[in-house]
């Protein structure tokens, strides 16, 4: 069976972070994106892992199309 992984853009703050935390409570694997604040994103990932979820953060800016392609 394939594992469900949810990608949340802007998951290091605000509504995206709240969604990531809700999914972590359901033990869903979560990938979040952030534009520039790596430390903030890593803190969120650490919190998600403490909740029992697999989590990772990836840097890219959705406003920069070449960044999205990479």
Buried (B, 14 or more C-beta within 10 A) or exposed (E): EEEEEBEBBBBBBEEBBEBBBEBBEEEBBBBBBBBEEEEBBBEBBEBBBEBEBBBBBEEBBEEEEEEEEE
